[in-house]
Amino acid sequence: MRSTADRIRHAVSFELIGLLAVTPLGSWAFDLEMHAIGVVALVGATLATLWNYVFNLGFDRAMMRWLGHTRKWPVLRILHALLFEIGLLAVLLPFIAWFLQIGLWTALMMDLGFAGFYLVYAFVYNWAYDVIFPIPEQSCAD
């Protein structure tokens, strides 16, 4: 299992590298100034981090109440991911539309673009992180 320091390094570097990549890509893809996309990306990353904590805490508490455990099998993982993204979308969509002064449909397309980027980025980042910083071997007694 990873240490607390390793988890912090993982989370902080994930967000920083993600912001450094998504800002110029978003600026190019949506034909907007970098500072505008940078603000949207920074607010989005901050809200996603906060929502991640709140959502996972609530989801696990609901599982304990209704199921008596927090083990997530594949179908439950899919539901978990979908509910997380829907909740994040509900918060980010109005912000994106307001901040960029665009319609909700355009904001939705932009948010889906960000979600697609982060889906691929998370896969690549986590794979690379595991190669660069392998999880230490542990015995069953640890």
C-alpha positions in Angstrom: 0.0 0.0 0.0 1.2 3.6 -0.7 2.3 5.9 2.1 0.4 9.1 2.9 3.4 11.1 1.5 3.2 9.1 -1.7 -0.5 9.6 -2.0 -0.1 13.4 -1.5 2.7 13.4 -4.2 0.4 11.4 -6.5 -2.6 13.8 -6.0 -0.6 17.0 -6.3 1.4 16.0 -9.3 -1.7 14.6 -11.0 -3.4 18.0 -10.7 -0.4 20.1 -11.6 0.5 18.1 -14.7 -3.2 17.9 -15.7 -3.5 21.7 -15.4 -0.3 22.2 -17.4 -1.6 19.9 -20.2 -5.3 20.8 -20.3 -4.9 24.6 -20.3 -3.1 24.9 -23.6 -5.0 22.0 -25.2 -8.3 23.6 -24.0 -7.3 27.0 -25.3 -6.5 25.5 -28.7 -9.5 23.2 -28.9 -12.1 25.8 -27.8 -10.4 28.8 -29.4 -10.3 30.7 -26.1 -7.6 32.6 -24.3 -5.3 30.5 -22.1 -6.1 32.5 -18.9 -9.9 31.8 -19.4 -9.3 28.1 -19.9 -6.8 28.2 -17.0 -9.4 29.6 -14.6 -12.0 27.1 -15.7 -9.4 24.2 -15.4 -8.2 25.4 -12.0 -11.8 25.9 -10.6 -12.7 22.5 -12.1 -9.8 20.7 -10.6 -10.4 22.3 -7.2 -14.1 21.5 -7.3 -13.4 17.9 -8.5 -11.0 17.4 -5.6 -13.5 18.7 -3.0 -16.4 16.8 -4.6 -14.3 13.6 -4.7 -13.8 13.7 -0.9 -17.5 14.6 -0.2 -18.9 12.2 -2.7 -16.8 9.2 -1.7 -17.5 9.8 2.0 -21.3 10.0 1.3 -21.2 7.0 -1.1 -19.3 4.8 1.4 -21.6 5.8 4.3 -24.7 5.0 2.1 -23.1 1.6 1.3 -22.5 0.9 4.9 -26.1 1.8 5.8 -27.8 -0.1 3.0 -25.3 -3.0 2.4 -23.3 -3.2 5.6 -20.0 -2.9 3.7 -18.0 -0.7 1.3 -16.8 -3.4 -1.2 -17.5 -2.2 -4.7 -18.0 -4.8 -7.4 -17.7 -3.8 -11.1 -21.3 -2.8 -11.6 -21.2 -0.7 -8.4 -17.9 0.9 -9.6 -19.7 2.0 -12.8 -22.6 3.4 -10.8 -20.1 5.2 -8.5 -18.3 6.7 -11.5 -21.4 7.8 -13.2 -22.9 9.4 -10.1 -19.6 11.2 -9.4 -19.5 12.6 -12.9 -23.2 13.7 -12.9 -22.6 15.5 -9.6 -19.5 17.2 -10.8 -21.3 18.2 -14.0 -24.1 19.7 -12.0 -21.6 22.0 -10.3 -19.3 22.8 -13.2 -21.8 23.3 -16.0 -23.3 26.5 -14.6 -19.9 27.9 -13.6 -18.4 27.3 -17.1 -21.4 28.9 -18.8 -21.3 31.9 -16.4 -17.6 32.5 -16.4 -17.1 32.1 -20.2 -20.4 33.8 -21.0 -21.5 30.9 -23.2 -24.7 28.8 -23.4 -25.4 25.7 -21.4 -25.2 23.5 -24.5 -21.7 24.9 -25.4 -20.7 24.6 -21.7 -21.8 20.9 -21.7 -19.8 20.1 -24.8 -16.8 21.8 -23.2 -17.3 19.9 -20.0 -17.6 16.6 -21.8 -14.3 17.5 -23.6 -12.6 18.1 -20.3 -14.0 14.8 -18.9 -12.8 13.0 -21.9 -9.3 14.5 -21.6 -9.2 13.6 -17.9 -10.4 10.0 -18.5 -7.5 9.4 -20.8 -5.0 11.4 -18.8 -5.9 9.6 -15.5 -5.3 6.2 -17.2 -1.9 7.3 -18.7 -0.8 9.2 -15.5 -1.6 6.4 -13.1 0.1 3.8 -15.3 3.2 6.0 -15.6 3.1 6.8 -11.9 3.0 3.1 -11.0 6.1 2.5 -13.3 8.1 5.4 -12.0 7.0 5.0 -8.3 6.2 1.3 -7.9 4.2 0.2 -4.9 6.5 -1.3 -2.3 6.3 -5.1 -1.8 4.4 -6.0 1.3 3.7 -9.2 3.1 0.3 -10.3 4.3 1.3 -9.4 7.8 1.9 -5.7 7.0 
